[in-house]
Amino acid sequence: MTEMTSRQRVLTAAHRQTPDRIPRHILMETYVYHQLRQHFGNQDLMPALKDDIFYVGPAATRLATDYQSYFTRPQMSWDEWGRGRIWDSIGQYAEYFYPLERAESVDEILHFPWPDLDAEYRYAGLEGRVAELHTRGYAVCGGLAETVFEIAWQLRSMDRLFEDISLKDEKAHVLLDQITDRRVVAARAYARAGVDMIQLGDDVSMQNSLLMSKRMWRAWFQPRLQRVIQAAREIKPDVLIEYHSDGKINDLVGDLIETGVDVLNPVQPECVDHAWVKATYGSRLSFSGGLGVQSVLPFGTPEEVKTHTQKAIATLGAGGGYIIGPSHVIERDVSMANIFAMLEAIDQYGRYD
């Protein structure tokens, strides 16, 4: 088979067809990134890892919003949404604090200092950036994970959000719509810029079940997810939609397909049976991820990593429809030997010709 560009490879796989080889996207934390940069002589890791997907996002905000009045703890940091955090000593894990947890009225939510992710300047130059990456052969994905649910509970707290939803409180509608409105703007901007794919998603699952009932998800989150997808496809009808949720997402897969999802990520092997999901949905859905960062990658031997990678390729990649990679970022507990075993196995078993 003639060698494809990364973009051709990803688009072929995402449309459930067979490319020259399984495309890959290797996520990693900053520490691992720097370790690999040193190994490869500080060169660009995209070609070194044979990564096929380049992610883009909005430009940095010009706002300097001070959210300190929403918190009682000193030494707090926050992101542009105002989600409060106190980080551990290596900046990897954080204790979360919720700026809208004590909000008792709709007005408090409406007058919250929302980020300007709906401002045009955040997406200025994006079209040119996408075109440049296409010229280099990459598939381009607009990052929009943590679409609605995760941001909502990290602003309101999970307890208060579910309480509001259960009571059908107007505060829940307003909170979710404030977030969704900004996601709609971003989705349109990505589509206008010509991205090949948009990654949406929220972690709506635990290790063994959904975090909420299917009925609740369908009533409160599916329509808002659909709004975002429709907004993008009104501008670029063929834009691909990837949806991310860690955990056991099994009960929502059919609904996600009906909502417009093309690619499911990360099909976490500790929670989702690969043979089942491929057999049940593989004719309507492609998959990405699949390599266990809770199990084999950090705790297996290099040979076990190779076997694990080969099995994922044989199962999820049968007949195409698979973009391989870790099921979340590779953390520092994964040895360099295991990372290279994974890459070698993808090279060895990931070709279709």
Helices and strands as residue ranges (DSSP letters): H 6-14, H 30-39, H 45-49, E 53-56, G 68-70, E 77-78, E 84-87, E 94-97, H 106-110, G 120-123, H 126-135, E 139-143, H 149-156, H 158-166, H 170-193, E 197-201, H 214-220, H 222-235, E 240-244, G 250-252, H 253-259, E 263-265, H 274-281, E 286-291, H 296-299, H 302-316, E 322-326, H 336-349
